[in-house]
């Protein structure tokens, strides 16, 4: 509609919008009315089709039932003929028993009794009508009968002849078929019982009268030639037909049923229902349109809120997100990922390998890893570490967690990756590791400081022996025995040998302390338990001799090696041994025995363990001390630092083992810890 040009633009715009909405609604209503009309017409047509299909289905069921009834009636006739010839008869007795059967079966025209050579012994026509073969001699139709009897003899059962027309005296006639039943006595055919049927009377006799009144029933040949008819069409404008095959031995007929039915009377009965249904349909559709409009508006609002919520989440996340398709191209990155690698989204989207944030020296390795991932191999759920390069060249450590990207149809469309920047975490861990190593070195130095006095006493003995042997050697050289040079050389050789032995003893003590104090890298290796004990044995013996402690060792047979950092585990063993010996340094402990045992621990199919046990008979540990025993800087010694047991537990847990203690009745304490066995490590004697 054209608006006047002098109206205000705002009003013109508002009215144009209203009219556009009206036109849109009108078109929707026209489409709705057309749709409802089409639905109603379709319903009427489908109802007519349904009623016609129901009538046709019922007629086909009736036809099938009629065929079954005819077949059952013929079977009963065969049984009656068999009963008739069950006993031997004369012509007179046979006729006496055949007469009642002919009066009971209106469809029987004639019954004959012939011998094995088809010679007629006796016959009888139906008493209910004139003889059927009066005008046409029986010999004219005997060939069909002979063929039927030959089939019956071969099958040892009843057989029927082909239908043939028998004219009558009134100028009419009817179709006839003959049933031939072989008579067998002691396995030998002695004759035949032959019954002639009128096809028209067969249908009238075997079918119910109501069936014939409602339909026109006829026997036809397979080519459509009609042979016999009973009944008549009912009223109606539409003809319904059904056919069923009646397959008898030697005779094949088609039973055809034709019936007329009235057209489906739909309009008078359905008019009110259609108007009501149309009204309900229109109101229902209107309500559905209103609800659909509201749902659409609500869905749009929910979608907008979901998008805003997702955008807010993406902007607030510190975890980087990246999506790739099945070809490895980047399809999505969030702001955290862009900030992590220093690139803008436009520089990353659509990019394929090699990625701009890959370090140049690792491109080959990362390409191989991406090829494995795109081949369908799922990464571990706990993630894996990698190194990225920022746009400015800085390297960062990241933890990558990947999972398949599944669409709404349940199909994988790519991979979704989450990235965590763990650069600062790794730096803190490295500082903590360095601090731990310094604490270990400090603890070892403190231990050596405590043992300095013991070392001085231990070194005095070999040094004094060296001095004595050296002075004796000088005396022998200055004043050798006259005339006994060989004895002098032997004495000098023995003195020098003793000097070398005592120097070696002092060197072993010093080397053991040097190896214990020096700082080494935490490289783990396979070490036998015997080697760990032997390394700290000189230092333990120093403490044991001072405190008058007897050290007892017990090893299980065929112990495997352990996978450990040798220096750190030696410190744990030495610390536990020293604590046990110091716990027994009291006047009321006369029997001071430190027992060190090494044995196999409980294992499973994945891991095997070796257990170290240090047992003392000291004063034990009270409940108050036990609660804080592994707390750093907690100690019961006046000169202790409180780091020994805390560091011991840290070292064992770093190896995957467990350090614990128990009371040793009646007095004393048992410390035990476990160390892992190297994978596929053969057992050996420790």
PERADA-V502396 format. One record per residue. N is the residue number from 1. RES is the residue in three letters. PHI is phi in degrees with one decimal (* if undefined). NEAR is the number of other C-alpha atoms within 10 Angstrom. D_LAST is the distance of its C-alpha to the last C-alpha in Angstrom with 1 decimal. Layout:
BEGIN
n->{N;N}
res->{RES;RES}
phi->{PHI;PHI}
near->{NEAR;NEAR}
d_last->{D_LAST;D_LAST}
END
This chain:
BEGIN
n->{1;2;3;4;5;6;7;8;9;10;11;12;13;14;15;16;17;18;19;20;21;22;23;24;25;26;27;28;29;30;31;32;33;34;35;36;37;38;39;40;41;42;43;44;45;46;47;48;49;50;51;52;53;54;55;56;57;58;59;60;61;62;63;64;65;66;67;68;69;70;71;72;73;74;75;76;77;78;79;80;81;82;83;84;85;86;87;88;89;90;91;92;93;94;95;96;97;98;99;100;101;102;103;104;105;106;107;108;109;110;111;112;113;114;115;116;117;118;119;120;121;122;123;124;125;126;127;128;129;130;131;132;133;134;135;136;137;138;139;140;141;142;143;144;145;146;147;148;149;150;151;152;153;154;155;156;157;158;159;160;161;162;163;164;165;166;167;168;169;170;171;172;173;174;175;176;177;178;179;180;181;182;183;184;185;186;187;188;189;190;191;192;193;194;195;196;197;198;199;200;201;202;203;204;205;206;207;208;209;210;211;212;213;214;215;216;217;218;219;220;221;222;223;224;225;226;227;228;229;230;231;232;233;234;235;236;237;238;239;240;241;242;243;244;245;246;247;248;249;250;251;252;253;254;255;256;257;258;259;260;261;262;263;264;265;266;267;268;269;270;271;272;273;274;275;276;277;278;279;280;281;282;283;284;285;286;287;288;289;290;291;292;293;294;295;296;297;298;299;300;301;302;303;304;305;306;307;308;309;310;311;312;313;314;315;316;317;318;319;320;321;322;323;324;325;326;327;328;329;330;331;332;333;334;335;336;337;338;339;340;341;342;343;344;345;346;347;348;349;350;351;352;353;354;355;356;357;358;359;360;361;362;363;364;365;366;367;368;369;370;371;372;373;374;375;376;377;378;379;380;381;382;383;384;385;386;387;388;389;390;391;392;393;394;395;396;397;398;399;400;401;402;403;404;405;406;407;408;409;410;411;412;413;414;415;416;417;418;419;420;421;422;423;424;425;426;427;428;429;430;431;432;433;434;435;436;437;438;439;440;441;442;443;444;445;446;447;448;449;450;451;452;453;454;455;456;457;458;459;460;461;462;463;464;465;466;467;468;469;470;471;472;473;474;475;476;477;478;479;480;481;482;483;484;485;486;487;488;489;490;491;492;493;494;495;496;497;498;499;500;501;502;503;504;505;506;507;508;509;510;511;512;513;514;515;516;517;518;519;520;521;522;523;524;525;526;527;528;529;530;531;532;533;534;535;536;537;538;539;540;541;542;543;544;545;546;547;548;549;550;551;552;553;554;555;556;557;558;559;560;561;562;563;564;565;566;567;568;569;570;571;572;573;574;575;576;577;578;579;580;581;582;583;584;585;586;587;588;589;590;591;592;593;594;595;596;597;598;599;600;601;602;603;604;605;606;607;608;609;610;611;612;613;614;615;616;617;618;619;620;621;622;623;624;625;626;627;628;629;630;631;632;633;634;635;636;637;638;639;640;641;642;643;644;645;646;647;648;649;650;651;652;653;654;655;656;657;658;659;660;661;662;663;664;665;666;667;668;669;670;671;672;673;674;675;676;677;678;679;680;681;682;683;684;685;686}
res->{UNK;UNK;UNK;UNK;UNK;UNK;UNK;UNK;UNK;UNK;UNK;UNK;UNK;UNK;UNK;UNK;UNK;UNK;UNK;UNK;UNK;UNK;UNK;UNK;UNK;UNK;UNK;UNK;UNK;UNK;UNK;UNK;UNK;UNK;UNK;UNK;UNK;UNK;UNK;UNK;UNK;UNK;UNK;UNK;UNK;UNK;UNK;UNK;UNK;UNK;UNK;UNK;UNK;UNK;UNK;UNK;UNK;UNK;UNK;UNK;UNK;UNK;UNK;UNK;UNK;UNK;UNK;UNK;UNK;UNK;UNK;UNK;UNK;UNK;UNK;UNK;UNK;UNK;UNK;UNK;UNK;UNK;UNK;UNK;UNK;UNK;UNK;UNK;UNK;UNK;UNK;UNK;UNK;UNK;UNK;UNK;UNK;UNK;UNK;UNK;UNK;UNK;UNK;UNK;UNK;UNK;UNK;UNK;UNK;UNK;UNK;UNK;UNK;UNK;UNK;UNK;UNK;UNK;UNK;UNK;UNK;UNK;UNK;UNK;UNK;UNK;UNK;UNK;UNK;UNK;UNK;UNK;UNK;UNK;UNK;UNK;UNK;UNK;UNK;UNK;UNK;UNK;UNK;UNK;UNK;UNK;UNK;UNK;UNK;UNK;UNK;UNK;UNK;UNK;UNK;UNK;UNK;UNK;UNK;UNK;UNK;UNK;UNK;UNK;UNK;UNK;UNK;UNK;UNK;UNK;UNK;UNK;UNK;UNK;UNK;UNK;UNK;UNK;UNK;UNK;UNK;UNK;UNK;UNK;UNK;UNK;UNK;UNK;UNK;UNK;UNK;UNK;UNK;UNK;UNK;UNK;UNK;UNK;UNK;UNK;UNK;UNK;UNK;UNK;UNK;UNK;UNK;UNK;UNK;UNK;UNK;UNK;UNK;UNK;UNK;UNK;UNK;UNK;UNK;UNK;UNK;UNK;UNK;UNK;UNK;UNK;UNK;UNK;UNK;UNK;UNK;UNK;UNK;UNK;UNK;UNK;UNK;UNK;UNK;UNK;UNK;UNK;UNK;UNK;UNK;UNK;UNK;UNK;UNK;UNK;UNK;UNK;UNK;UNK;UNK;UNK;UNK;UNK;UNK;UNK;UNK;UNK;UNK;UNK;UNK;UNK;UNK;UNK;UNK;UNK;UNK;UNK;UNK;UNK;UNK;UNK;UNK;UNK;UNK;UNK;UNK;UNK;UNK;UNK;UNK;UNK;UNK;UNK;UNK;UNK;UNK;UNK;UNK;UNK;UNK;UNK;UNK;UNK;UNK;UNK;UNK;UNK;UNK;UNK;UNK;UNK;UNK;UNK;UNK;UNK;UNK;UNK;UNK;UNK;UNK;UNK;UNK;UNK;UNK;UNK;UNK;UNK;UNK;UNK;UNK;UNK;UNK;UNK;UNK;UNK;UNK;UNK;UNK;UNK;UNK;UNK;UNK;UNK;UNK;UNK;UNK;UNK;UNK;UNK;UNK;UNK;UNK;UNK;UNK;UNK;UNK;UNK;UNK;UNK;UNK;UNK;UNK;UNK;UNK;UNK;UNK;UNK;UNK;UNK;UNK;UNK;UNK;UNK;UNK;UNK;UNK;UNK;UNK;UNK;UNK;UNK;UNK;UNK;UNK;UNK;UNK;UNK;UNK;UNK;UNK;UNK;UNK;UNK;UNK;UNK;UNK;UNK;UNK;UNK;UNK;UNK;UNK;UNK;UNK;UNK;UNK;UNK;UNK;UNK;UNK;UNK;UNK;UNK;UNK;UNK;UNK;UNK;UNK;UNK;UNK;UNK;UNK;UNK;UNK;UNK;UNK;UNK;UNK;UNK;UNK;UNK;UNK;UNK;UNK;UNK;UNK;UNK;UNK;UNK;UNK;UNK;UNK;UNK;UNK;UNK;UNK;UNK;UNK;UNK;UNK;UNK;UNK;UNK;UNK;UNK;UNK;UNK;UNK;UNK;UNK;UNK;UNK;UNK;UNK;UNK;UNK;UNK;UNK;UNK;UNK;UNK;UNK;UNK;UNK;UNK;UNK;UNK;UNK;UNK;UNK;UNK;UNK;UNK;UNK;UNK;UNK;UNK;UNK;UNK;UNK;UNK;UNK;UNK;UNK;UNK;UNK;UNK;UNK;UNK;UNK;UNK;UNK;UNK;UNK;UNK;UNK;UNK;UNK;UNK;UNK;UNK;UNK;UNK;UNK;UNK;UNK;UNK;UNK;UNK;UNK;UNK;UNK;UNK;UNK;UNK;UNK;UNK;UNK;UNK;UNK;UNK;UNK;UNK;UNK;UNK;UNK;UNK;UNK;UNK;UNK;UNK;UNK;UNK;UNK;UNK;UNK;UNK;UNK;UNK;UNK;UNK;UNK;UNK;UNK;UNK;UNK;UNK;UNK;UNK;UNK;UNK;UNK;UNK;UNK;UNK;UNK;UNK;UNK;UNK;UNK;UNK;UNK;UNK;UNK;UNK;UNK;UNK;UNK;UNK;UNK;UNK;UNK;UNK;UNK;UNK;UNK;UNK;UNK;UNK;UNK;UNK;UNK;UNK;UNK;UNK;UNK;UNK;UNK;UNK;UNK;UNK;UNK;UNK;UNK;UNK;UNK;UNK;UNK;UNK;UNK;UNK;UNK;UNK;UNK;UNK;UNK;UNK;UNK;UNK;UNK;UNK;UNK;UNK;UNK;UNK;UNK;UNK;UNK;UNK;UNK;UNK;UNK;UNK;UNK;UNK;UNK;UNK;UNK;UNK;UNK;UNK;UNK;UNK;UNK;UNK;UNK;UNK;UNK;UNK;UNK;UNK;UNK;UNK;UNK;UNK;UNK;UNK;UNK;UNK;UNK;UNK;UNK;UNK;UNK;UNK;UNK;UNK;UNK;UNK;UNK;UNK;UNK;UNK;UNK;UNK;UNK;UNK;UNK;UNK;UNK;UNK;UNK;UNK;UNK;UNK;UNK;UNK;UNK;UNK;UNK;UNK}
phi->{*;-88.6;-93.9;-60.8;-70.9;-85.3;-71.4;-62.1;-59.5;-64.2;-67.7;-59.4;-65.7;-65.3;-66.4;-62.5;-66.1;-65.7;-67.0;-65.3;-65.7;-65.1;-62.7;-66.2;-66.1;-61.6;-64.7;-66.7;-67.9;-60.8;-64.1;-66.2;-63.3;-62.5;-65.2;-65.1;-61.8;-63.2;-65.0;-64.6;-61.0;-63.4;-64.1;-62.6;-63.5;-66.7;-65.1;-62.0;-63.1;-66.0;-63.4;-64.0;-67.1;-65.4;-63.0;-64.3;-64.3;-64.5;-64.4;-67.3;-64.8;-64.0;-65.0;-64.3;-65.0;-64.2;-61.9;-64.4;-65.6;-63.8;-64.6;-66.6;-64.2;-64.8;-66.8;-65.2;-63.4;-61.3;-64.9;-65.1;-66.4;-64.3;-66.6;-63.5;-101.7;-69.6;-114.0;-72.2;-129.3;-97.0;-59.3;-69.6;-67.0;-65.1;-65.6;-66.2;-86.9;-78.5;-56.1;-59.6;-64.1;-66.3;-72.8;-80.9;-113.0;-70.0;-83.6;-86.1;-92.5;-160.6;-124.8;-123.6;-123.1;-120.6;-85.3;-64.6;-95.9;65.6;-85.0;-73.1;-97.8;-164.1;-153.1;-155.3;-90.6;-65.3;-76.3;-89.1;-154.2;-67.3;-53.6;-77.0;-105.8;-77.3;-87.6;-108.2;-60.0;-68.0;-65.7;-70.7;-108.7;-69.3;-61.3;-64.0;-67.2;-62.1;-63.8;-64.2;-68.1;-64.2;-65.1;-63.1;-67.7;-66.7;-90.6;55.1;-158.9;-67.4;-143.9;-116.4;-89.4;-65.1;-71.1;-146.7;-91.9;-117.1;-73.7;-119.0;-67.7;-82.1;88.3;-95.5;178.2;-156.0;-83.2;-130.6;-133.6;-110.6;-102.7;-114.3;-119.0;-70.6;-103.7;-117.7;-128.3;56.0;78.1;-124.4;-76.4;-108.4;172.6;-140.0;-106.7;-119.6;-123.6;-98.3;-110.6;-92.9;-61.0;-67.0;-69.2;-61.8;-67.4;-65.5;-76.8;-87.8;-99.7;-70.5;-61.1;-62.8;-64.2;-73.8;-72.9;-90.1;-141.4;-100.6;-110.7;-146.6;-95.8;-129.8;-80.4;-57.1;-85.0;101.6;-68.2;-83.1;-107.0;-150.3;-138.7;-135.9;77.5;-153.1;-68.0;-83.1;-74.5;150.2;-103.6;-126.4;-96.1;-117.6;-130.5;-144.7;-132.0;-136.9;-84.8;-106.5;-100.9;-109.7;-58.8;90.2;-142.7;-123.2;-126.3;-116.8;-92.3;-112.7;-122.4;-116.6;-144.8;-102.6;-130.9;-72.9;-65.7;-55.2;-88.6;-92.2;-61.1;-62.4;-88.4;-108.3;-59.2;-62.5;-63.7;-65.6;-63.4;-63.4;-62.8;-64.9;-64.3;-61.9;-63.1;-64.2;-64.0;-62.7;-64.4;-63.3;-61.7;-64.6;-63.9;-63.7;-63.2;-64.6;-63.9;-66.1;-63.6;-65.1;-63.2;-66.0;-64.0;-64.8;-64.9;-62.5;-65.5;-64.6;-65.0;-64.7;-64.6;-64.9;-64.4;-64.3;-64.0;-64.5;-63.5;-61.4;-73.7;-93.6;-69.5;-99.3;-90.3;-76.2;-122.2;-145.5;-117.3;-128.7;-84.7;-69.3;-93.4;92.7;-79.0;-74.4;-111.5;-160.8;-140.1;-99.9;-58.8;-63.5;-66.1;-62.0;-66.9;-67.2;-98.0;81.6;-110.4;-83.1;-57.5;-63.9;-80.0;-111.9;-63.7;80.5;-81.2;-118.2;-60.5;-80.3;-76.2;-68.5;-98.2;-83.4;-62.5;-58.5;-75.3;-114.8;-61.0;-60.3;-63.0;-68.6;-64.2;-64.2;-66.0;-67.4;-62.5;-63.3;-67.2;-70.1;-75.4;107.2;-80.5;-71.8;-76.5;-66.5;-67.8;-78.3;89.0;-146.3;-93.8;-152.1;-124.3;-112.0;-118.7;-69.6;-62.5;-85.5;95.4;-72.2;-89.6;-132.5;-94.6;-130.7;-104.4;-107.5;-123.3;-118.2;-149.4;-63.3;-98.8;-107.5;-88.3;-68.3;-87.8;81.5;-102.8;-78.7;-112.3;164.8;-133.5;-109.0;-122.5;-115.0;-124.2;-119.9;-79.8;-110.3;-60.9;-65.5;-62.9;-66.1;-66.3;-66.1;-64.0;-65.5;-64.9;-64.2;-65.0;-64.4;-64.6;-63.1;-64.4;-66.2;-63.9;-61.3;-63.7;-63.0;-64.2;-65.4;-65.3;-64.2;-64.4;-66.0;-61.6;-65.8;-95.7;-62.8;-65.1;-64.5;-64.2;-63.0;-66.7;-68.6;-78.9;-62.8;-63.0;-65.2;-68.6;-66.0;-65.0;-59.4;-63.4;-65.2;-62.6;-67.6;-63.9;-62.8;-65.5;-64.7;-63.7;-63.3;-71.4;-77.0;-132.5;-71.1;-68.8;-70.5;74.3;-128.2;-67.0;-62.9;-66.8;-64.1;-63.9;-65.7;-65.1;-62.8;-62.3;-65.5;-63.9;-64.3;-64.2;-66.5;-60.8;-64.8;-63.5;-68.2;-65.9;-63.1;-62.1;-64.5;-65.4;-63.1;-63.0;-66.1;-63.8;-63.2;-68.8;-64.1;-64.8;-73.9;-83.0;-65.0;-90.0;-130.0;-67.2;-84.6;-91.8;-89.2;-149.3;-82.8;-129.9;-75.4;-57.0;-62.2;-66.6;-64.8;-68.5;-62.8;-67.1;-103.4;-60.1;-59.2;-69.2;-65.1;-65.0;-58.3;-65.5;-65.7;-66.1;-67.6;-96.2;57.8;-109.0;-97.1;-96.6;-116.3;-111.7;-137.0;-122.6;-71.1;-73.4;53.6;-77.0;-79.7;-72.4;-114.9;-101.5;-157.2;-87.0;-59.1;-62.9;-68.8;-69.6;-60.1;-64.9;-61.0;-61.1;-65.5;-64.0;-65.9;-65.3;-62.9;-61.8;-65.6;-67.9;-67.8;-67.6;-92.5;-83.4;-146.1;-62.9;-86.5;-124.3;-73.9;-97.4;-102.5;-127.5;-107.8;-103.2;-115.7;-117.6;-131.5;-150.0;-72.5;-102.8;-61.5;-129.2;-129.7;-67.9;-93.4;-133.7;-122.2;-133.6;-120.4;-109.2;-108.1;-127.9;-118.8;-121.0;-123.0;-117.7;-82.4;-80.5;81.8;-125.6;-74.4;-65.2;-66.0;-71.3;-61.9;-67.0;-119.5;-62.2;-97.7;-76.2;-59.7;68.7;-96.4;-150.6;-106.0;-98.9;-68.7;-101.7;-82.3;-97.7;79.4;-109.0;-59.3;-68.5;-62.3;-68.4;-61.0;-65.1;-61.9;-62.6;-66.3;-67.1;-64.0;-85.9;89.4;-96.2;-145.5;-108.2;-146.2;-142.6;-142.9;-73.4;-117.1;-61.2;-81.4;-155.5;119.3;-139.7;-117.9;-104.3;-139.8;-146.2;-119.4;-131.3;-77.5;-94.7;-57.9;-60.7;55.4;-89.8;-67.3;-72.7;-149.0;-78.5;-84.1}
near->{5;6;9;8;8;7;10;9;10;9;10;16;11;10;13;15;11;12;12;11;12;12;11;11;12;12;12;12;14;11;12;16;15;12;11;18;13;11;13;16;12;12;13;15;12;12;14;16;13;13;15;18;13;12;15;17;14;13;20;19;13;15;23;17;14;22;22;15;16;18;16;13;16;16;13;12;17;19;11;13;20;15;10;16;18;12;9;8;12;11;11;10;10;18;17;11;13;20;15;12;17;20;13;11;17;18;22;25;25;20;25;18;23;19;16;15;10;14;11;13;13;15;17;17;20;23;15;14;9;12;14;22;18;12;11;13;11;12;9;9;16;13;12;16;24;15;17;25;29;14;21;21;20;10;12;15;15;22;25;26;25;17;20;15;13;19;16;16;12;6;6;8;12;17;18;23;22;27;26;30;25;27;23;16;10;6;7;10;14;14;23;27;22;24;26;22;22;24;22;19;21;19;24;20;16;19;18;12;11;9;17;20;15;18;22;19;29;22;24;19;16;12;8;11;10;15;19;19;20;18;20;15;17;16;12;11;10;12;15;18;16;19;19;18;17;17;12;14;15;15;17;17;21;21;24;23;27;20;24;18;17;12;13;13;10;13;11;8;9;12;11;11;12;16;12;12;14;17;13;12;15;16;12;12;15;14;12;12;12;12;12;13;12;12;12;12;12;12;12;12;12;12;12;12;12;12;12;12;12;12;13;11;12;18;12;12;13;17;16;22;22;20;22;23;19;16;14;18;17;22;18;15;21;21;19;20;23;19;14;21;22;16;17;15;17;10;10;19;16;14;15;15;15;15;16;18;19;21;18;11;8;12;16;12;9;18;15;10;12;14;14;13;17;16;11;13;10;13;15;11;10;9;15;12;13;14;19;20;18;19;15;9;12;11;16;16;19;20;16;21;18;21;16;20;17;13;10;6;6;8;10;14;15;21;23;20;18;17;22;18;21;16;15;11;11;13;12;12;12;12;12;12;12;12;12;15;17;13;15;22;18;14;20;22;16;15;20;18;12;13;15;13;12;17;19;10;12;17;18;13;14;21;16;12;17;20;13;13;20;17;13;15;20;12;11;15;13;9;9;15;12;7;8;9;11;10;12;18;15;11;15;19;13;14;20;16;13;17;20;14;15;20;16;13;16;18;14;13;16;16;11;15;22;12;13;23;20;11;14;14;8;12;10;13;13;16;18;17;20;15;14;18;18;12;18;19;14;16;21;20;15;18;18;20;13;11;15;17;21;14;18;11;12;11;16;12;13;13;20;25;25;25;21;24;19;20;21;21;18;18;23;19;21;22;19;21;24;17;16;27;24;18;19;24;16;12;6;9;13;11;12;21;20;22;18;21;16;23;20;19;15;11;11;8;5;6;11;20;22;22;20;19;19;21;24;27;23;25;19;20;18;10;9;8;12;13;10;12;19;20;15;14;14;17;18;10;9;6;8;14;14;18;18;25;21;15;22;22;18;16;22;19;15;12;17;13;17;16;18;12;16;14;16;17;10;10;12;18;20;20;19;18;23;25;24;21;22;18;11;7;13;11;12;11;13;17}
d_last->{106.0;107.5;107.7;110.5;109.7;110.9;108.2;105.4;102.3;100.0;102.2;102.4;98.6;98.2;100.8;99.3;96.0;97.6;99.6;96.5;94.7;97.8;98.0;94.3;94.7;97.9;96.1;93.3;95.9;97.7;94.5;93.7;97.2;97.0;93.6;94.9;98.0;95.9;93.7;96.7;98.3;95.1;94.8;98.4;97.8;94.5;96.2;99.0;96.5;94.5;97.6;98.7;95.3;95.4;98.9;97.8;94.7;96.8;99.3;96.6;95.2;98.7;99.2;96.0;97.1;100.6;99.1;97.0;100.1;102.1;99.4;99.1;102.9;103.0;100.3;102.4;105.5;103.5;102.6;106.3;107.4;104.8;106.1;109.7;109.0;106.7;109.6;112.2;115.5;119.0;120.6;122.4;119.3;117.2;119.9;120.0;116.3;116.2;118.9;117.0;114.0;116.3;117.7;114.3;113.0;115.2;113.2;114.0;117.0;117.2;115.3;115.7;114.8;114.5;113.5;110.9;113.4;114.1;117.5;118.8;119.1;119.8;119.6;120.5;121.0;120.2;123.0;122.2;123.7;126.0;124.5;122.3;123.0;126.8;127.5;124.7;124.4;121.1;121.0;120.5;117.1;116.1;113.9;111.5;111.4;110.7;107.7;106.3;106.6;104.9;101.9;102.0;102.0;99.1;97.0;98.3;99.0;101.5;102.5;104.9;107.5;108.0;110.3;114.0;117.1;119.8;123.2;125.5;129.3;129.5;128.2;124.7;121.6;117.9;114.6;113.6;110.5;110.2;107.5;107.1;105.3;104.9;105.9;103.5;104.1;101.7;100.0;103.3;105.1;108.6;109.9;109.4;110.1;111.2;111.6;113.2;112.0;113.7;111.0;112.9;113.4;109.8;108.6;111.3;110.3;106.5;106.2;107.1;110.5;108.9;106.8;109.9;111.8;109.2;108.4;109.9;108.1;108.6;107.3;106.8;105.7;102.6;104.8;106.4;109.6;110.7;111.7;112.4;112.6;112.9;113.0;113.8;112.3;112.1;113.2;111.1;110.8;107.5;106.8;103.5;102.7;100.1;99.6;97.7;97.6;99.0;97.6;99.3;99.1;101.6;102.7;101.1;102.8;102.0;102.8;103.9;104.5;106.4;107.0;108.4;107.0;108.2;106.5;103.9;105.9;103.6;105.9;107.7;104.6;102.1;104.2;103.6;99.9;99.7;101.4;99.2;96.1;97.2;97.8;94.5;92.8;94.5;93.6;90.0;89.6;91.1;88.6;85.8;86.9;87.0;83.6;82.2;83.7;82.1;78.7;79.0;79.8;76.9;74.5;75.7;75.2;71.7;70.8;72.0;70.1;67.0;67.3;68.0;65.0;62.8;64.1;63.5;59.9;59.3;60.8;58.7;55.3;52.8;50.7;51.9;53.0;53.7;55.0;55.0;56.7;55.3;56.2;54.2;57.3;57.3;59.7;59.1;57.6;58.0;59.0;55.5;54.1;57.0;56.4;52.7;53.3;56.7;58.8;61.8;61.9;64.5;62.1;59.4;61.2;61.5;59.0;56.5;53.6;53.0;53.4;54.9;52.0;49.3;48.0;49.3;45.9;44.5;47.5;46.0;42.8;45.0;47.4;44.7;43.3;46.9;47.5;44.6;45.9;49.4;48.2;47.5;43.7;43.3;41.2;38.6;40.3;38.2;39.6;38.3;38.8;41.1;43.1;47.0;49.5;52.5;56.0;55.9;52.7;50.3;46.9;45.8;42.6;43.5;41.8;43.5;43.9;45.9;47.5;50.1;53.8;55.7;59.5;61.7;61.8;58.0;57.6;55.2;57.2;54.5;51.6;51.6;49.2;48.5;47.3;45.9;45.9;42.5;43.1;43.6;40.6;38.3;39.8;39.2;35.6;35.2;36.8;34.6;31.5;32.9;33.8;30.4;28.9;31.6;30.8;27.1;28.4;30.9;28.4;26.2;29.5;30.5;27.3;27.8;31.5;30.6;28.4;31.2;32.7;29.4;28.9;32.4;32.0;28.7;30.4;33.6;32.1;31.0;34.3;36.4;34.9;35.5;39.1;39.8;38.6;40.6;43.8;43.5;43.3;46.3;48.2;47.5;48.8;51.9;52.9;51.4;52.3;55.4;55.0;51.3;49.8;46.9;45.7;46.1;43.9;41.2;41.3;41.2;38.2;36.3;37.2;36.2;32.8;32.3;33.4;30.8;28.0;29.2;29.7;26.1;24.9;27.2;26.1;22.4;23.5;25.8;23.4;20.8;23.7;25.0;21.9;21.7;25.4;26.1;26.6;24.6;25.1;23.1;21.5;18.5;15.7;12.4;9.8;6.0;5.9;5.2;8.2;10.1;10.2;11.1;13.8;15.6;15.2;18.6;20.4;19.2;20.3;23.7;24.3;23.1;25.4;28.3;28.0;27.1;23.9;21.2;17.6;15.4;11.5;10.1;6.8;7.5;7.0;6.2;5.1;7.1;7.8;10.5;14.1;15.5;17.7;15.5;18.4;19.4;16.2;15.8;19.4;18.8;16.1;18.5;21.5;20.3;19.3;22.7;24.6;23.2;24.1;27.5;28.2;28.0;30.4;33.5;35.7;35.3;31.5;31.4;27.9;25.6;22.0;19.4;16.6;13.4;11.4;8.8;9.6;11.2;14.6;17.9;18.3;21.3;22.3;22.3;19.2;15.7;14.0;11.1;12.6;12.4;14.9;16.9;19.5;22.4;25.6;28.0;31.2;29.8;31.2;34.7;35.9;37.8;34.9;32.5;34.9;34.6;31.1;29.9;33.4;33.5;35.3;35.3;34.2;35.1;34.7;37.7;35.9;33.4;33.8;32.6;30.3;26.8;26.0;28.1;26.1;22.8;24.0;25.4;22.2;20.2;23.2;23.5;20.0;21.3;19.6;21.3;21.4;23.2;23.9;25.5;27.3;25.7;28.6;30.4;29.5;26.8;24.9;21.6;20.3;17.9;17.1;15.5;14.4;15.0;13.0;14.7;17.5;17.0;13.3;12.1;9.0;6.2;3.8;0.0}
END
